[in-house]
Amino acid sequence: MRTFLFPDFQQKVVPCSPDEGTDFIAATDDLLARFQEAIRLQTISYSVHETNSSALEKILAHIVQSYPTIHSSPLVTLERFNLSSLYIVKGSDSSLTPVLLTGHIDVVPAEYEKWSFHPFSGTVNDGLIYGRGTLDNKNTVFGILEAMEHFLSSGRQPKRDIYIVFGHDEEVMGLYGAKVVTAELKKRGLRFAFMMDEGCPVLKDGNFPGVRGPVGLVCIAEKGFATLKLSIEHPGGHASAPPPNGGAITMLSNAIVALHNNPMPHLFGRGIEVPMFEHAAASQSWLFRMLSSNLWIFSPLLSFAMSMKDSTRAQITTTFAFTTITGGVKDNVLPNSVSVTLNSRLLPGHTLEDVLDHVKNTINDPNVKIEVMYANEASVISSTESEGYNVIHHTVKQIFPNAIVIPGLLIGGTDTKWQSLKMSLKNKICLVTGASRGIGRGIALALGSEGATVYITGRTLEPTSKAPGSLSVTAEEVSARGGLAIPVQCDHGVDEEIHRLFDKIVKDHGKIDLLVNNAFKGVNTIGRNIPVPFWDQPIESWDDCIHVGLRCHFVAAQRAAKIMVEQKDGLIVNISSAGALLSFFTAPYGVGKAGLDKMSEMCGRELKKHNVTCLSLWPGLVQTEAILAAKETIQKATIAGQKVDVSKGETVEYAGRAIVGLMNDKNLQAKNGKTITTADLGDEYGFTDVDGRRHASMRCVKASVARKHPWFAVLIPSFIKVPWAWVVAFFHHYY
């Protein structure tokens, strides 16, 4: 049934044609000649410190001469950074977030004897242009230039600002080009709605399983990159008397073989391959459509199939490749030292730390020294619901009307690595209470990663030895993510301090878009009183959970609501928990969380007519500093009859990603007054935890069955969930 009802994600567009008029650019002889001249210029990057600067200067001069409208327009400014270029095209509406288009003018060296035509000739033969840079990446550079020259020549102005960066050393890491430009853009505090860089091609017919027509891949993430040096220092000697371990070469060879035989685990089902197959499903033949629309059961089969080919295996795992090896100077002498270079491409979901742990544990030899020569993490995964993806999808369909468009993963590297792309909350003013540590800190980090301005509160302004974390440390972390954090020391048990906080926000910005009520004093009190009957608990057990908890949340919600009602927009998120429904921790804790959920319902009902949303958010078990510190004790406990496993808990940033999803939800009002779990939002919005994991909702039938009958759970689709009302009714009856 799911196979037949599965949605079609392809946009319906009107193809671009010569009859369209203003936006059709014909491939004239002049256009071709401009591009051919660019191909003839040998802008080769040989190494980080060696580029063909003469050719690079010539291509920059060629660009200025070939596109006079761009370079004379009052709307355009041009800045040079070494031999890289930054164009800024002024838009008509400064309230819109700008976009960033990038490409690079350098190329890699060519092996002339392997080319049908000279690689720097720009020869046209049978409708094809031959030359280094025709696909990587002068085609992008000159495509952008032709489009902008055409657009400006018609007397038009874009609605939003357009930033265009042409790097000159992308093929050798972009250290003096894109990295320098990016640093300047960040210094200016710029954020972008989306960035478009080089990516994947439009595949010919038959190159994607089950699809007869062409397939356009829009890459929504890029793999990371790490170069490791593995080396051994070991006494040498004469080859006539080798040591029992074989010497340095043998020892390092054992390490190489161990890594080759024990690759990083596949992450099929956690990454881009899920939307890739699902977006292709409606256009596939029946058998493949059945597989792609039912990944909940066929993931193991597709994962196995992808692991059988080099090109597809790289889509689902982090890869290792040994590229250079040194050691030994004479055929009858054992070397004292040997080394090998390991190039790893990191899949989104794997971190550099994961790679280093895997390499170290797999080699399991203290004699092997592991050094990181260079590394950058994998990119975030952009949403297929984002504005940028949909604009590019629409454009590809206009040019290639017979193609289907699906998301993909770029397994190579681009200048994208220097850019921070996720900026959906630029100009949003947010307040997260209780953000010195724990969930509050994680939420602030997630909001900052999206470019938000985040006020963070707590009692610990500077680090102390009494507890981990502080507002100043959180603020530094948020700034490092590209956001702006404003730490405000505030005791939420004192109403006057809460009011001063909101007065400051209104004075500084005149608005507030998001309030996250998270301040809570009861953590330590709960820890001390879990085994104590409520009648023997001190009254502070109640005050710490209710006063700096439910009560202070109501005070903050009152102040935020007055501002949001006036601006007719806003979101209030109350951080609650399943303790409102299940019996764990202490009675005051459960009362506080149940009261908070009821508060969300009643306040949401009153705010709805003012276009303001109020809701409760339930994280699962979260790996906060306090939880990790008490891990051994906590794992002896049970919740609803189930053993607690801290290792499977959510990271502190998972709730933050859920709130980012809420802030970008165009149908947010439908959630007004409701209680929602972070895992349910993860399923709805398609985000993962920072380590790539997907967390199961407490309503998920598959996850519930898997606890006792994992063999049977394999047959149950993960999208089948128990209605929320049933969950509430069951647990009220259970307890």
Summary of the structure (lengths in Angstrom):
residues: 735
radius of gyration: 28.8
end to end distance: 37.3
largest distance: 89.8
contacts: 2398
relative contact order: 0.08
helix: 41%
strand: 20%
